[in-house]
């Protein structure tokens, strides 16, 4: 019930974030405040876990973080034809995964949402249940993907070239290329909306069953709260795996073109040497 309060007429839905104050003209909402506090808590937790990591496997909470790191590392490396290229981007995707996952789980804490209110609005609002927050994560992630894709492709124009299956001078190929570019830009929205809607809908379901339970709200909402833990983990995984795939597709396509070019050059040189020998 992180975004909702149970009233006599039903659950009160807080869809839009509430702005409490501004810094330098920029509005600071309850979702941004929650995001800052969550980021600080995540940094402290990960630093403490990192200090406890040893060569010999550890028990307790450390093993779960080690499992998450290994899982994301294997996911990234397996997506690339050359695992060495994928390894360079592992730190970002690990950070992204844990930020989304822990942010989602923190949103289920009792004091997030209507547990604490200020001026009639929740003091803390789930960052991933705010469309502005998920849009920011989607934009930053795709900026990283585009930057890395341009770098791996060898330049901006070489990167644009992969959108066109044939010569851009051909009107049909040019139109297909433009459509592919527009479709590629919509990935920011698809990443953002998918995460936002799933987290928000999960909170709605919890609030509805808490309302139906009345005095037994903790009991009626408990199964759906536990289910939401799994959904939150799944959404963090989906966000990361899609981001990895977007980057890997471009890098792998460029690598295939590079290998094909080298193969053609080798065959041409071999044929020329054979003709010279003959």
C-alpha positions in Angstrom: 0.0 0.0 0.0 2.9 2.3 -0.7 0.8 4.7 -2.9 -2.6 4.4 -1.4 -4.6 5.1 1.7 -7.7 3.1 2.7 -10.7 5.4 3.1 -14.4 4.8 3.8 -15.2 5.2 0.1 -12.3 3.0 -1.1 -8.6 3.2 -1.6 -7.2 6.7 -2.3 -5.0 6.6 -5.4 -2.0 9.0 -5.6 -1.0 8.7 -9.3 0.8 12.0 -9.7 3.9 12.9 -7.5 3.5 15.7 -5.0 6.0 18.6 -5.1 7.1 19.7 -1.6 9.8 22.3 -2.5 12.1 23.4 -5.2 15.9 23.6 -5.5 17.2 26.1 -8.1 13.9 26.2 -9.8 13.7 22.4 -10.0 10.7 20.8 -8.2 11.5 18.2 -5.7 8.7 15.7 -5.4 8.1 12.9 -2.9 9.2 10.4 -5.6 12.6 12.2 -6.1 13.1 12.4 -2.3 12.4 8.7 -2.0 14.8 8.0 -4.9 17.6 10.0 -3.2 17.1 8.2 0.1 16.9 4.8 -1.7 20.1 5.5 -3.7 21.9 6.5 -0.4 20.7 3.3 1.3 21.6 1.2 -1.7 25.2 2.7 -1.7 25.6 2.0 2.0 24.3 -1.6 1.7 26.5 -2.4 -1.3 29.6 -0.9 0.3 29.0 -3.0 3.4 28.4 -6.1 1.3 31.5 -5.5 -0.8 33.7 -5.3 2.3 32.5 -8.7 3.4 33.1 -10.4 0.1 35.9 -13.0 0.3 37.4 -15.6 -2.1 35.7 -18.3 -0.1 31.9 -18.1 -0.5 30.2 -16.3 2.3 26.8 -17.1 3.9 24.1 -14.6 4.9 23.0 -11.7 2.8 26.4 -11.6 0.9 25.7 -14.7 -1.0 22.5 -13.3 -2.4 24.3 -10.2 -3.7 27.0 -12.4 -5.1 24.4 -14.5 -6.9 22.8 -11.3 -8.4 26.2 -10.1 -9.6 27.1 -13.4 -11.2 23.6 -13.6 -12.7 23.9 -10.2 -14.4 27.5 -10.8 -15.4 26.7 -14.0 -17.2 23.6 -12.4 -18.7 25.6 -9.6 -20.2 28.6 -11.7 -21.4 26.4 -14.3 -23.0 24.5 -11.7 -25.0 27.7 -10.6 -26.9 29.4 -12.7 -29.5 32.7 -11.5 -27.9 32.3 -11.8 -24.1 35.2 -9.4 -23.7 33.2 -6.6 -25.2 30.2 -7.3 -23.0 32.4 -7.4 -19.9 33.1 -3.6 -20.2 29.4 -2.8 -19.6 28.8 -5.2 -16.7 29.3 -2.6 -13.9 26.6 -0.4 -15.4 24.0 -3.2 -15.8 24.8 -4.6 -12.3 24.2 -1.1 -10.8 21.0 -0.7 -12.8 19.7 -4.1 -11.8 20.2 -3.6 -8.0 18.9 0.0 -8.2 15.6 -1.1 -9.7 15.3 -4.2 -7.6 16.0 -2.6 -4.2 14.0 0.5 -5.1 11.0 -1.8 -5.9 11.3 -3.7 -2.7 11.8 -0.6 -0.6 8.5 0.7 -2.0 6.7 -2.1 -0.1 7.9 -0.9 3.3 5.0 0.3 5.6 6.4 3.8 6.0 6.5 4.4 2.2 3.3 6.0 0.9 0.5 7.1 3.2 2.3 5.8 6.3 3.8 9.3 6.6 2.0 12.3 5.2 3.0 15.9 4.8 0.4 18.6 3.8 -2.1 15.8 3.0 0.3 14.0 0.6 2.6 11.0 1.1 6.0 12.1 2.2 7.7 9.2 0.3 6.5 7.8 -3.0 8.0 4.9 -4.8 10.5 6.2 -7.4 9.7 3.4 -9.9 6.0 4.0 -9.5 6.5 7.6 -10.9 6.6 7.9 -14.6 9.1 10.7 -14.4 11.5 8.4 -12.6 11.2 5.5 -15.0 11.5 7.9 -17.9 14.7 9.2 -16.5 16.1 5.7 -16.1 15.0 4.7 -19.6 16.6 7.9 -21.1 19.9 7.4 -19.2 20.0 3.7 -20.1 19.3 4.3 -23.8 21.9 7.1 -23.8 24.4 4.6 -22.5 23.3 2.1 -25.1 23.5 4.6 -28.0 26.9 5.9 -26.8 28.3 2.5 -26.5 26.8 1.4 -29.9 28.3 4.4 -31.7 31.7 3.7 -30.1 31.6 0.0 -30.9 30.4 0.7 -34.5 33.4 3.0 -35.1 31.5 6.3 -35.4 28.1 8.0 -35.6 27.5 7.5 -39.3 28.6 3.9 -39.2 26.1 3.4 -36.5 23.3 4.9 -38.5 24.3 2.7 -41.5 23.1 -0.4 -39.6 19.5 0.8 -39.8 19.6 0.5 -43.6 19.5 -3.0 -45.1 20.5 -1.7 -48.5 21.6 1.5 -50.1 20.0 4.6 -48.6 19.7 6.0 -52.1 17.0 3.4 -52.8 13.7 5.0 -51.7 12.4 1.8 -50.3 15.5 1.0 -48.2 15.6 4.6 -47.1 12.0 4.5 -45.9 12.6 1.2 -44.0 15.7 2.7 -42.4 13.8 5.8 -41.2 11.0 3.6 -39.7 13.7 1.5 -38.0 15.2 4.6 -36.5 11.9 5.8 -35.2 11.1 2.4 -33.8 14.5 2.4 -32.1 13.7 5.7 -30.4 10.5 4.3 -28.9 12.6 1.9 -26.7 12.9 4.7 -24.1 9.1 4.7 -23.8 8.7 0.9 -23.8 11.3 0.5 -21.0 9.8 3.3 -18.9 6.1 2.5 -19.3 6.5 -1.3 -18.7 8.3 -0.7 -15.4 6.0 2.1 -14.3 2.7 0.3 -15.1 3.7 -3.0 -13.5 4.8 -1.4 -10.2 1.8 0.9 -10.1 -0.7 -1.9 -10.9 0.9 -4.0 -8.2 0.3 -1.3 -5.6 -3.3 -0.9 -6.8 -3.9 -4.7 -6.3 -2.4 -4.5 -2.8 -4.5 -1.5 -1.9 -7.8 -3.0 -3.2 -7.4 -6.2 -1.2 -6.3 -4.3 1.9 -9.5 -2.2 1.5 -11.7 -5.3 1.1 -10.1 -6.8 4.2 -10.9 -3.8 6.4 -9.6 -4.8 9.9 -8.0 -7.9 8.4 -6.2 -5.8 5.8 -2.7 -7.0 6.7 -3.9 -10.6 6.2 -5.8 -10.1 2.9 -3.1 -8.0 1.4 -0.2 -10.2 2.5 -0.3 -12.8 -0.3 -0.3 -10.0 -2.9 2.5 -8.2 -1.2 4.6 -11.4 -1.2 3.7 -11.9 -4.9 4.8 -8.3 -5.6 8.3 -9.2 -4.3 8.6 -11.7 -7.2 7.0 -9.3 -9.7 9.4 -6.5 -8.6 12.4 -8.8 -9.2 11.0 -9.9 -12.6 10.6 -6.3 -13.7 14.2 -5.4 -12.7 15.4 -8.4 -14.8 13.2 -7.5 -17.8 14.4 -3.9 -17.8 18.1 -5.0 -17.7 17.8 -7.9 -20.1 16.1 -5.7 -22.7 18.7 -2.9 -22.3 21.5 -5.5 -22.7 19.8 -6.9 -25.9 19.5 -3.5 -27.4 23.2 -2.9 -27.0 24.3 -6.5 -28.0 22.3 -6.5 -31.2 24.1 -3.4 -32.5 27.6 -4.6 -31.4 27.1 -8.1 -32.7 25.8 -6.8 -36.0 28.8 -4.6 -36.4 31.2 -7.5 -35.4 29.5 -9.7 -38.0 30.0 -7.1 -40.7 33.6 -6.6 -39.6 34.3 -10.3 -39.7 32.6 -10.6 -43.1 34.7 -7.8 -44.5 37.9 -9.4 -43.2 36.9 -12.7 -44.7 36.2 -11.1 -48.1 39.5 -9.3 -48.0 41.3 -12.5 -47.1 39.6 -14.4 -49.9 40.4 -11.6 -52.4 44.1 -11.6 -51.4 44.2 -15.3 -51.6 42.7 -15.4 -55.0 45.1 -12.7 -56.2 48.1 -14.6 -54.9 46.8 -17.8 -56.6 46.5 -16.0 -59.9 50.0 -14.5 -59.6 51.4 -17.9 -58.9 49.7 -19.4 -61.8 
